[in-house]
Amino acid sequence: MPEKPIPENDPIVSKSLAPHYVISMVILMATLFWALWDEDFGQRPWKTFQHEWKDRYSTFLKTARSQSRDSQKDVESSPDYQKLKQDYETASQNAALASKRSTKSCTT
């Protein structure tokens, strides 16, 4: 099949589209940089407050952690807690023995 002849006024062959691409690229790049600036600085005026709050809250959590550790030690050293811990360990051992007995009786 013979190839069709290219018309003389074909815009794809006779014109360069480079200026159109360059203009489009410049507009897209400008829009990208504007969007990035707007996302980071323009729409978020509270970011400085967030950083300051994060620093203050981190400091608070460090002091709260040490206070929490001290009160946990107080609770663990109380006689009521020791009795509950002993009861838990006893019940846990009894449950483990009962579980072993029931699995042995099921297998035989």
Buried (B, 14 or more C-beta within 10 A) or exposed (E): EEEEEEEEEEEEEEEEEEEEEEEEEEEEEEEEEEEEEEEEEEEEEEEEEEEEEEEEEEEEEEEEEEEEEEEEEEEEEEEEEEEEEEEEEEEEEEEEEEEEEEEEEEEE
